[in-house]
Amino acid sequence: MTRRSARYARLVKVCRARGCSREDAHDVVQEAYLRLLQYQRSTKVADPDSLLRRIVINISINHYHRERSS
């Protein structure tokens, strides 16, 4: 397993631990990567892995609250 795919798998696991389905977890991680790339266009990021994890956590929390209120 490459480093990139291992990182992706860890992020999906973080998402799943917060109640996301497998499909939603993949969507959340992809959205997080996009947000990180957009953020990096305007700002230098010292630790992209940590920021990516934080973005995944925040998106998964938002997703959980959206699902609960539906």
N, C-alpha and C positions, 0 to 999 in steps of 0.2 A: 504494500500500500504506500503510495507516495505521501509526502508530507501534506500536500494540498488536500488530498482526499481524506487523510486522517483528520485534518483540521475541520473539514466539512462534516465528517461523521461525528466529531465531538460536538460541534455546534448543533447538529440535529438532535443529539442526545440531550443537550442542555434544554432545547426547546421541548422535547418530549417530556422531560422531567417537570416542565411547567404546564403540562396538560394538553399540549398540541397533539393532534393526530399526526400520523406519519406524513401524510400529504401536506398538511398545514405546516409542519415543521420544515419541510423542504422549501415551501413557498417563503416562509419567514427567513430562512437562511439566505435564499437568493435575494430577497428584498434587502437584507442587511448588507450583503456584498455590494449591491447597487448604491445604498446610502453611504457606505464607506468610500467607494470610488468617487461619488459626488463630493463628499467632504474633503477628500484628498486633493481635489482640483484647486481648492482655495486655501488649504491649510496643510502645513507639514505635520504629519502624524508620527510621534515618537515610537509608539507601540501599536501598530495596526491590529495585531492579534487580540490584544486586550480591548481595544476599542470595538472591534468586530463582535467580540463576546458580549460586551455591554449593549451594543445595538440589538443583538439577537434577544437578549434578556428583555430589553425595553419593548421591542416589538411583540414578543410572546406575551408579555403582561398586558399590553393593549389588546391583543387578540383575545386573550382570556376574558377580559372585561367586556369586550364586544360580544362574545359568544354568550356570556352570562346574562347580558341585558336583552338579548333577542328573544 
